[in-house]
Amino acid sequence: MKYDSVSEDQIADDLGMKVNDVRKILYKLEEYGLVKNYKERSEDGMQMIYYWYIDREMLNRRLLRLKQQVLEKLKARLKKEEDETYFYCPRDLLRFSYSEAMLHDFTCPRCGTPLEMEEDNITKAILKKLIKKLEEEIKHEESVL
Ligand SMILES: [Zn+2]
């Protein structure tokens, strides 16, 4: 067999579902480009059997695109972190943007402690780490796809 494929009947059997229901779902997945099918005549020549398999190349390309989208979001978030000055309450560690802190006269709205300016923020460090990792993954996948 050319693909790691499975017939509709087998899938229906395995899942305890009706073949028609299985087929409906499979066609939906095909619309998303996640699976493909081909058909073969049954041994007795009486009917066509549909076999389905996962379109791995398409799946990988979709995952790659998803990762690229996440990367853009992380970068935008990092930029926001870098452009913005944050304040925090040293007592309960609540965090505020500059405008939020100003709104509360630079005191914690929960406990009244004066807010302190954040020197180096951990969020930024984590974002940078994630971005680096994702960039490496994307670069690698782009080279093999
Ligand atoms: Zn507080």
Backbone and ligand atoms as CSV (ligand in chain L), in Angstrom:
chain,resi,resn,atom,element,x,y,z
A,1,MET,N,N,0.833,-1.201,0.000
A,1,MET,CA,C,0.000,0.000,0.000
A,1,MET,C,C,0.873,1.258,0.000
A,2,LYS,N,N,0.504,2.179,-0.825
A,2,LYS,CA,C,1.338,3.358,-1.012
A,2,LYS,C,C,1.337,4.268,0.226
A,3,TYR,N,N,0.174,4.406,0.863
A,3,TYR,CA,C,0.047,5.315,1.995
A,3,TYR,C,C,-0.279,4.522,3.248
A,4,ASP,N,N,-0.106,5.176,4.347
A,4,ASP,CA,C,-0.536,4.620,5.615
A,4,ASP,C,C,-2.016,4.942,5.736
A,5,SER,N,N,-2.821,4.210,4.966
A,5,SER,CA,C,-4.217,4.615,4.840
A,5,SER,C,C,-5.158,3.596,5.465
A,6,VAL,N,N,-6.392,4.026,5.640
A,6,VAL,CA,C,-7.366,3.155,6.272
A,6,VAL,C,C,-8.733,3.401,5.609
A,7,SER,N,N,-9.485,2.328,5.458
A,7,SER,CA,C,-10.767,2.466,4.772
A,7,SER,C,C,-11.818,3.092,5.684
A,8,GLU,N,N,-12.820,3.696,5.056
A,8,GLU,CA,C,-13.916,4.300,5.816
A,8,GLU,C,C,-14.587,3.284,6.734
A,9,ASP,N,N,-14.765,2.089,6.206
A,9,ASP,CA,C,-15.439,1.045,6.997
A,9,ASP,C,C,-14.641,0.699,8.246
A,10,GLN,N,N,-13.320,0.640,8.052
A,10,GLN,CA,C,-12.452,0.317,9.186
A,10,GLN,C,C,-12.546,1.402,10.259
A,11,ILE,N,N,-12.511,2.655,9.814
A,11,ILE,CA,C,-12.607,3.776,10.765
A,11,ILE,C,C,-13.941,3.717,11.503
A,12,ALA,N,N,-15.014,3.505,10.749
A,12,ALA,CA,C,-16.344,3.423,11.357
A,12,ALA,C,C,-16.408,2.282,12.371
A,13,ASP,N,N,-15.829,1.160,11.990
A,13,ASP,CA,C,-15.766,-0.008,12.877
A,13,ASP,C,C,-15.031,0.336,14.168
A,14,ASP,N,N,-13.835,0.909,13.986
A,14,ASP,CA,C,-12.985,1.237,15.137
A,14,ASP,C,C,-13.664,2.199,16.086
A,15,LEU,N,N,-14.411,3.146,15.530
A,15,LEU,CA,C,-15.016,4.186,16.358
A,15,LEU,C,C,-16.429,3.838,16.790
A,16,GLY,N,N,-16.983,2.755,16.243
A,16,GLY,CA,C,-18.360,2.399,16.543
A,16,GLY,C,C,-19.327,3.443,16.014
A,17,MET,N,N,-19.002,3.991,14.834
A,17,MET,CA,C,-19.861,5.011,14.236
A,17,MET,C,C,-20.407,4.520,12.907
A,18,LYS,N,N,-21.425,5.247,12.414
A,18,LYS,CA,C,-21.958,4.915,11.102
A,18,LYS,C,C,-21.000,5.423,10.027
A,19,VAL,N,N,-20.880,4.663,8.949
A,19,VAL,CA,C,-19.968,5.045,7.871
A,19,VAL,C,C,-20.294,6.437,7.335
A,20,ASN,N,N,-21.595,6.730,7.219
A,20,ASN,CA,C,-22.005,8.046,6.716
A,20,ASN,C,C,-21.509,9.192,7.591
A,21,ASP,N,N,-21.568,8.969,8.911
A,21,ASP,CA,C,-21.105,10.017,9.838
A,21,ASP,C,C,-19.600,10.197,9.736
A,22,VAL,N,N,-18.918,9.063,9.650
A,22,VAL,CA,C,-17.458,9.100,9.518
A,22,VAL,C,C,-17.071,9.858,8.239
A,23,ARG,N,N,-17.780,9.539,7.167
A,23,ARG,CA,C,-17.475,10.158,5.875
A,23,ARG,C,C,-17.654,11.679,5.933
A,24,LYS,N,N,-18.739,12.104,6.603
A,24,LYS,CA,C,-19.005,13.538,6.735
A,24,LYS,C,C,-17.827,14.249,7.406
A,25,ILE,N,N,-17.330,13.633,8.473
A,25,ILE,CA,C,-16.213,14.231,9.218
A,25,ILE,C,C,-14.950,14.237,8.362
A,26,LEU,N,N,-14.752,13.133,7.660
A,26,LEU,CA,C,-13.545,13.043,6.823
A,26,LEU,C,C,-13.542,14.105,5.718
A,27,TYR,N,N,-14.700,14.323,5.128
A,27,TYR,CA,C,-14.770,15.359,4.088
A,27,TYR,C,C,-14.514,16.748,4.658
A,28,LYS,N,N,-14.944,16.941,5.906
A,28,LYS,CA,C,-14.682,18.210,6.590
A,28,LYS,C,C,-13.162,18.386,6.754
A,29,LEU,N,N,-12.528,17.333,7.221
A,29,LEU,CA,C,-11.074,17.384,7.419
A,29,LEU,C,C,-10.356,17.586,6.087
A,30,GLU,N,N,-10.941,17.023,5.042
A,30,GLU,CA,C,-10.346,17.197,3.714
A,30,GLU,C,C,-10.425,18.661,3.282
A,31,GLU,N,N,-11.554,19.309,3.626
A,31,GLU,CA,C,-11.685,20.739,3.322
A,31,GLU,C,C,-10.579,21.546,3.976
A,32,TYR,N,N,-10.207,21.135,5.178
A,32,TYR,CA,C,-9.132,21.828,5.887
A,32,TYR,C,C,-7.758,21.418,5.343
A,33,GLY,N,N,-7.772,20.473,4.419
A,33,GLY,CA,C,-6.519,20.028,3.828
A,33,GLY,C,C,-5.721,19.094,4.717
A,34,LEU,N,N,-6.395,18.439,5.645
A,34,LEU,CA,C,-5.662,17.602,6.594
A,34,LEU,C,C,-5.606,16.140,6.175
A,35,VAL,N,N,-6.605,15.682,5.430
A,35,VAL,CA,C,-6.604,14.296,4.966
A,35,VAL,C,C,-6.905,14.253,3.464
A,36,LYS,N,N,-6.539,13.145,2.868
A,36,LYS,CA,C,-6.865,12.919,1.464
A,36,LYS,C,C,-7.423,11.515,1.321
A,37,ASN,N,N,-8.067,11.256,0.189
A,37,ASN,CA,C,-8.571,9.904,-0.007
A,37,ASN,C,C,-8.277,9.413,-1.417
A,38,TYR,N,N,-8.354,8.127,-1.562
A,38,TYR,CA,C,-8.345,7.543,-2.898
A,38,TYR,C,C,-9.278,6.336,-2.844
A,39,LYS,N,N,-9.720,5.861,-4.005
A,39,LYS,CA,C,-10.665,4.751,-3.962
A,39,LYS,C,C,-10.142,3.566,-4.764
A,40,GLU,N,N,-10.582,2.402,-4.318
A,40,GLU,CA,C,-10.217,1.173,-5.019
A,40,GLU,C,C,-11.455,0.305,-5.104
A,41,ARG,N,N,-11.511,-0.472,-6.192
A,41,ARG,CA,C,-12.645,-1.395,-6.315
A,41,ARG,C,C,-12.439,-2.554,-5.348
A,42,SER,N,N,-13.493,-2.960,-4.673
A,42,SER,CA,C,-13.387,-4.081,-3.740
A,42,SER,C,C,-13.048,-5.352,-4.499
A,43,GLU,N,N,-12.546,-6.355,-3.790
A,43,GLU,CA,C,-12.062,-7.582,-4.430
A,43,GLU,C,C,-13.119,-8.258,-5.295
A,44,ASP,N,N,-14.347,-8.220,-4.824
A,44,ASP,CA,C,-15.415,-8.835,-5.625
A,44,ASP,C,C,-15.896,-7.913,-6.744
A,45,GLY,N,N,-15.292,-6.711,-6.809
A,45,GLY,CA,C,-15.623,-5.769,-7.879
A,45,GLY,C,C,-16.990,-5.146,-7.740
A,46,MET,N,N,-17.645,-5.365,-6.605
A,46,MET,CA,C,-19.015,-4.907,-6.439
A,46,MET,C,C,-19.124,-3.443,-6.034
A,47,GLN,N,N,-18.113,-2.954,-5.325
A,47,GLN,CA,C,-18.221,-1.577,-4.834
A,47,GLN,C,C,-16.865,-0.904,-4.751
A,48,MET,N,N,-16.934,0.441,-4.624
A,48,MET,CA,C,-15.720,1.223,-4.460
A,48,MET,C,C,-15.461,1.404,-2.970
A,49,ILE,N,N,-14.213,1.193,-2.573
A,49,ILE,CA,C,-13.840,1.420,-1.179
A,49,ILE,C,C,-12.989,2.680,-1.098
A,50,TYR,N,N,-13.369,3.555,-0.201
A,50,TYR,CA,C,-12.608,4.793,-0.013
A,50,TYR,C,C,-11.593,4.627,1.101
A,51,TYR,N,N,-10.361,4.935,0.771
A,51,TYR,CA,C,-9.281,4.903,1.764
A,51,TYR,C,C,-8.846,6.327,2.067
A,52,TRP,N,N,-8.555,6.553,3.332
A,52,TRP,CA,C,-8.161,7.908,3.781
A,52,TRP,C,C,-6.785,7.867,4.411
A,53,TYR,N,N,-6.061,8.932,4.222
A,53,TYR,CA,C,-4.746,9.049,4.873
A,53,TYR,C,C,-4.472,10.513,5.209
A,54,ILE,N,N,-3.573,10.698,6.164
A,54,ILE,CA,C,-3.227,12.051,6.599
A,54,ILE,C,C,-2.249,12.666,5.605
A,55,ASP,N,N,-2.548,13.872,5.183
A,55,ASP,CA,C,-1.657,14.594,4.289
A,55,ASP,C,C,-0.580,15.286,5.135
A,56,ARG,N,N,0.493,14.549,5.376
A,56,ARG,CA,C,1.501,15.040,6.331
A,56,ARG,C,C,2.170,16.328,5.871
A,57,GLU,N,N,2.407,16.425,4.588
A,57,GLU,CA,C,3.075,17.625,4.092
A,57,GLU,C,C,2.219,18.865,4.358
A,58,MET,N,N,0.927,18.730,4.038
A,58,MET,CA,C,0.003,19.834,4.280
A,58,MET,C,C,-0.090,20.156,5.764
A,59,LEU,N,N,-0.157,19.092,6.554
A,59,LEU,CA,C,-0.252,19.255,7.998
A,59,LEU,C,C,0.965,20.011,8.525
A,60,ASN,N,N,2.133,19.618,8.075
A,60,ASN,CA,C,3.356,20.283,8.518
A,60,ASN,C,C,3.389,21.740,8.087
A,61,ARG,N,N,2.906,21.990,6.856
A,61,ARG,CA,C,2.907,23.368,6.380
A,61,ARG,C,C,1.940,24.234,7.199
A,62,ARG,N,N,0.801,23.617,7.558
A,62,ARG,CA,C,-0.173,24.355,8.369
A,62,ARG,C,C,0.380,24.644,9.757
A,63,LEU,N,N,1.045,23.655,10.329
A,63,LEU,CA,C,1.641,23.852,11.646
A,63,LEU,C,C,2.689,24.949,11.599
A,64,LEU,N,N,3.466,24.937,10.521
A,64,LEU,CA,C,4.495,25.953,10.358
A,64,LEU,C,C,3.865,27.347,10.313
A,65,ARG,N,N,2.783,27.471,9.544
A,65,ARG,CA,C,2.119,28.769,9.432
A,65,ARG,C,C,1.582,29.224,10.792
A,66,LEU,N,N,1.052,28.247,11.531
A,66,LEU,CA,C,0.537,28.541,12.874
A,66,LEU,C,C,1.664,29.052,13.775
A,67,LYS,N,N,2.804,28.394,13.687
A,67,LYS,CA,C,3.947,28.824,14.495
A,67,LYS,C,C,4.399,30.223,14.108
A,68,GLN,N,N,4.354,30.519,12.830
A,68,GLN,CA,C,4.741,31.861,12.377
A,68,GLN,C,C,3.795,32.907,12.941
A,69,GLN,N,N,2.504,32.562,13.002
A,69,GLN,CA,C,1.520,33.492,13.555
A,69,GLN,C,C,1.758,33.720,15.043
A,70,VAL,N,N,2.042,32.621,15.750
A,70,VAL,CA,C,2.320,32.743,17.179
A,70,VAL,C,C,3.571,33.592,17.393
A,71,LEU,N,N,4.567,33.380,16.554
A,71,LEU,CA,C,5.808,34.146,16.657
A,71,LEU,C,C,5.535,35.649,16.527
A,72,GLU,N,N,4.705,36.008,15.551
A,72,GLU,CA,C,4.372,37.425,15.361
A,72,GLU,C,C,3.703,38.002,16.601
A,73,LYS,N,N,2.800,37.213,17.204
A,73,LYS,CA,C,2.110,37.674,18.407
A,73,LYS,C,C,3.080,37.866,19.570
A,74,LEU,N,N,3.992,36.912,19.705
A,74,LEU,CA,C,4.975,37.013,20.786
A,74,LEU,C,C,5.856,38.242,20.593
A,75,LYS,N,N,6.236,38.507,19.349
A,75,LYS,CA,C,7.085,39.663,19.065
A,75,LYS,C,C,6.357,40.969,19.376
A,76,ALA,N,N,5.063,41.007,19.005
A,76,ALA,CA,C,4.264,42.196,19.283
A,76,ALA,C,C,4.155,42.414,20.789
A,77,ARG,N,N,3.972,41.310,21.495
A,77,ARG,CA,C,3.863,41.374,22.954
A,77,ARG,C,C,5.189,41.876,23.568
A,78,LEU,N,N,6.287,41.368,23.046
A,78,LEU,CA,C,7.605,41.787,23.544
A,78,LEU,C,C,7.819,43.278,23.317
A,79,LYS,N,N,7.407,43.730,22.130
A,79,LYS,CA,C,7.572,45.145,21.804
A,79,LYS,C,C,6.788,46.001,22.804
A,80,LYS,N,N,5.589,45.544,23.118
A,80,LYS,CA,C,4.766,46.261,24.079
A,80,LYS,C,C,5.461,46.314,25.444
A,81,GLU,N,N,6.036,45.167,25.823
A,81,GLU,CA,C,6.752,45.109,27.103
A,81,GLU,C,C,7.942,46.073,27.099
A,82,GLU,N,N,8.600,46.162,25.952
A,82,GLU,CA,C,9.800,46.995,25.879
A,82,GLU,C,C,9.463,48.482,25.804
A,83,ASP,N,N,8.320,48.792,25.184
A,83,ASP,CA,C,7.930,50.195,25.042
A,83,ASP,C,C,7.314,50.747,26.308
A,84,GLU,N,N,6.784,49.876,27.109
A,84,GLU,CA,C,5.983,50.298,28.257
A,84,GLU,C,C,6.808,50.169,29.545
A,85,THR,N,N,6.587,51.121,30.449
A,85,THR,CA,C,7.191,51.020,31.772
A,85,THR,C,C,6.167,50.390,32.715
A,86,TYR,N,N,6.591,49.382,33.440
A,86,TYR,CA,C,5.667,48.718,34.353
A,86,TYR,C,C,6.007,49.025,35.811
A,87,PHE,N,N,4.969,49.015,36.614
A,87,PHE,CA,C,5.124,49.220,38.052
A,87,PHE,C,C,4.558,48.000,38.770
A,88,TYR,N,N,5.031,47.773,39.968
A,88,TYR,CA,C,4.493,46.638,40.722
A,88,TYR,C,C,4.408,46.997,42.199
A,89,CYS,N,N,3.531,46.249,42.871
A,89,CYS,CA,C,3.408,46.400,44.317
A,89,CYS,C,C,4.382,45.427,44.964
A,90,PRO,N,N,5.348,45.924,45.780
A,90,PRO,CA,C,6.346,45.026,46.370
A,90,PRO,C,C,5.736,44.087,47.414
A,91,ARG,N,N,4.516,44.395,47.825
A,91,ARG,CA,C,3.917,43.573,48.872
A,91,ARG,C,C,3.156,42.379,48.287
A,92,ASP,N,N,2.242,42.647,47.334
A,92,ASP,CA,C,1.482,41.512,46.783
A,92,ASP,C,C,1.791,41.255,45.303
A,93,LEU,N,N,2.796,41.975,44.792
A,93,LEU,CA,C,3.323,41.722,43.445
A,93,LEU,C,C,2.328,41.956,42.306
A,94,LEU,N,N,1.265,42.712,42.553
A,94,LEU,CA,C,0.384,43.108,41.450
A,94,LEU,C,C,1.186,43.973,40.482
A,95,ARG,N,N,0.824,43.891,39.212
A,95,ARG,CA,C,1.607,44.566,38.187
A,95,ARG,C,C,0.730,45.565,37.437
A,96,PHE,N,N,1.287,46.721,37.105
A,96,PHE,CA,C,0.502,47.764,36.442
A,96,PHE,C,C,1.289,48.407,35.312
A,97,SER,N,N,0.590,48.737,34.247
A,97,SER,CA,C,1.216,49.545,33.202
A,97,SER,C,C,1.344,50.964,33.733
A,98,TYR,N,N,2.088,51.801,33.033
A,98,TYR,CA,C,2.296,53.175,33.488
A,98,TYR,C,C,0.966,53.898,33.693
A,99,SER,N,N,0.073,53.755,32.700
A,99,SER,CA,C,-1.200,54.485,32.795
A,99,SER,C,C,-2.069,53.960,33.937
A,100,GLU,N,N,-2.017,52.645,34.156
A,100,GLU,CA,C,-2.773,52.081,35.283
A,100,GLU,C,C,-2.206,52.584,36.613
A,101,ALA,N,N,-0.877,52.610,36.694
A,101,ALA,CA,C,-0.226,53.061,37.928
A,101,ALA,C,C,-0.579,54.524,38.210
A,102,MET,N,N,-0.571,55.312,37.136
A,102,MET,CA,C,-0.884,56.725,37.277
A,102,MET,C,C,-2.318,56.905,37.790
A,103,LEU,N,N,-3.200,56.077,37.231
A,103,LEU,CA,C,-4.608,56.118,37.603
A,103,LEU,C,C,-4.776,55.916,39.108
A,104,HIS,N,N,-3.893,55.104,39.690
A,104,HIS,CA,C,-3.983,54.800,41.128
A,104,HIS,C,C,-2.986,55.639,41.930
A,105,ASP,N,N,-2.520,56.733,41.347
A,105,ASP,CA,C,-1.550,57.602,42.025
A,105,ASP,C,C,-0.319,56.842,42.505
A,106,PHE,N,N,0.080,55.857,41.768
A,106,PHE,CA,C,1.283,55.067,42.066
A,106,PHE,C,C,1.255,54.427,43.448
A,107,THR,N,N,0.041,54.101,43.885
A,107,THR,CA,C,-0.073,53.269,45.088
A,107,THR,C,C,-0.944,52.074,44.742
A,108,CYS,N,N,-0.684,50.957,45.392
A,108,CYS,CA,C,-1.416,49.729,45.096
A,108,CYS,C,C,-2.876,49.890,45.488
A,109,PRO,N,N,-3.795,49.651,44.559
A,109,PRO,CA,C,-5.224,49.798,44.865
A,109,PRO,C,C,-5.704,48.747,45.862
A,110,ARG,N,N,-4.941,47.685,46.039
A,110,ARG,CA,C,-5.391,46.648,46.964
A,110,ARG,C,C,-4.929,46.926,48.392
A,111,CYS,N,N,-3.651,47.322,48.534
A,111,CYS,CA,C,-3.116,47.439,49.892
A,111,CYS,C,C,-2.544,48.819,50.221
A,112,GLY,N,N,-2.491,49.713,49.247
A,112,GLY,CA,C,-2.052,51.075,49.537
A,112,GLY,C,C,-0.540,51.279,49.564
A,113,THR,N,N,0.220,50.226,49.326
A,113,THR,CA,C,1.682,50.333,49.294
A,113,THR,C,C,2.123,51.121,48.060
A,114,PRO,N,N,3.120,52.030,48.216
A,114,PRO,CA,C,3.611,52.736,47.033
A,114,PRO,C,C,4.168,51.757,45.988
A,115,LEU,N,N,3.808,52.001,44.743
A,115,LEU,CA,C,4.277,51.110,43.674
A,115,LEU,C,C,5.731,51.413,43.341
A,116,GLU,N,N,6.441,50.391,42.896
A,116,GLU,CA,C,7.831,50.578,42.473
A,116,GLU,C,C,7.958,50.291,40.988
A,117,MET,N,N,8.908,50.980,40.387
A,117,MET,CA,C,9.111,50.759,38.959
A,117,MET,C,C,9.862,49.442,38.746
A,118,GLU,N,N,9.425,48.726,37.751
A,118,GLU,CA,C,10.052,47.445,37.462
A,118,GLU,C,C,11.390,47.684,36.767
A,119,GLU,N,N,12.448,47.142,37.312
A,119,GLU,CA,C,13.769,47.343,36.711
A,119,GLU,C,C,13.916,46.474,35.463
A,120,ASP,N,N,13.981,45.190,35.685
A,120,ASP,CA,C,14.062,44.298,34.536
A,120,ASP,C,C,12.946,43.302,34.694
A,121,ASN,N,N,12.155,43.140,33.663
A,121,ASN,CA,C,11.007,42.282,33.915
A,121,ASN,C,C,11.127,40.876,33.343
A,122,ILE,N,N,10.644,39.958,34.147
A,122,ILE,CA,C,10.777,38.539,33.856
A,122,ILE,C,C,9.967,38.159,32.623
A,123,THR,N,N,8.852,38.861,32.419
A,123,THR,CA,C,8.022,38.583,31.244
A,123,THR,C,C,8.833,38.753,29.963
A,124,LYS,N,N,9.617,39.826,29.942
A,124,LYS,CA,C,10.450,40.116,28.784
A,124,LYS,C,C,11.446,38.981,28.535
A,125,ALA,N,N,12.063,38.519,29.618
A,125,ALA,CA,C,13.051,37.449,29.504
A,125,ALA,C,C,12.415,36.174,28.970
A,126,ILE,N,N,11.228,35.865,29.473
A,126,ILE,CA,C,10.535,34.647,29.027
A,126,ILE,C,C,10.131,34.773,27.557
A,127,LEU,N,N,9.589,35.935,27.209
A,127,LEU,CA,C,9.185,36.158,25.809
A,127,LEU,C,C,10.378,35.995,24.875
A,128,LYS,N,N,11.491,36.568,25.262
A,128,LYS,CA,C,12.692,36.470,24.423
A,128,LYS,C,C,13.115,35.030,24.228
A,129,LYS,N,N,13.028,34.266,25.303
A,129,LYS,CA,C,13.407,32.857,25.239
A,129,LYS,C,C,12.477,32.100,24.286
A,130,LEU,N,N,11.170,32.325,24.440
A,130,LEU,CA,C,10.187,31.653,23.585
A,130,LEU,C,C,10.381,32.032,22.118
A,131,ILE,N,N,10.614,33.307,21.885
A,131,ILE,CA,C,10.797,33.786,20.512
A,131,ILE,C,C,12.010,33.128,19.873
A,132,LYS,N,N,13.079,33.060,20.625
A,132,LYS,CA,C,14.307,32.440,20.102
A,132,LYS,C,C,14.056,30.968,19.738
A,133,LYS,N,N,13.390,30.279,20.651
A,133,LYS,CA,C,13.128,28.851,20.428
A,133,LYS,C,C,12.239,28.639,19.196
A,134,LEU,N,N,11.198,29.446,19.107
A,134,LEU,CA,C,10.259,29.328,17.996
A,134,LEU,C,C,10.941,29.676,16.671
A,135,GLU,N,N,11.770,30.694,16.690
A,135,GLU,CA,C,12.497,31.084,15.482
A,135,GLU,C,C,13.399,29.959,14.994
A,136,GLU,N,N,14.037,29.287,15.939
A,136,GLU,CA,C,14.900,28.161,15.573
A,136,GLU,C,C,14.091,27.035,14.942
A,137,GLU,N,N,12.947,26.724,15.588
A,137,GLU,CA,C,12.083,25.665,15.056
A,137,GLU,C,C,11.599,25.992,13.657
A,138,ILE,N,N,11.154,27.216,13.470
A,138,ILE,CA,C,10.619,27.638,12.163
A,138,ILE,C,C,11.701,27.581,11.101
A,139,LYS,N,N,12.877,28.056,11.479
A,139,LYS,CA,C,13.996,28.043,10.535
A,139,LYS,C,C,14.310,26.598,10.096
A,140,HIS,N,N,14.324,25.715,11.088
A,140,HIS,CA,C,14.598,24.310,10.787
A,140,HIS,C,C,13.523,23.716,9.872
A,141,GLU,N,N,12.264,23.970,10.226
A,141,GLU,CA,C,11.173,23.389,9.441
A,141,GLU,C,C,11.106,23.953,8.033
A,142,GLU,N,N,11.422,25.236,7.896
A,142,GLU,CA,C,11.419,25.827,6.568
A,142,GLU,C,C,12.479,25.182,5.679
A,143,SER,N,N,13.550,24.727,6.317
A,143,SER,CA,C,14.627,24.134,5.512
A,143,SER,C,C,14.311,22.703,5.074
A,144,VAL,N,N,13.392,22.031,5.783
A,144,VAL,CA,C,13.071,20.654,5.397
A,144,VAL,C,C,11.757,20.528,4.618
A,145,LEU,N,N,10.875,21.514,4.743
A,145,LEU,CA,C,9.578,21.418,4.039
A,145,LEU,C,C,9.730,21.706,2.546
L,1,ZN,ZN,ZN,-0.386,45.868,47.080
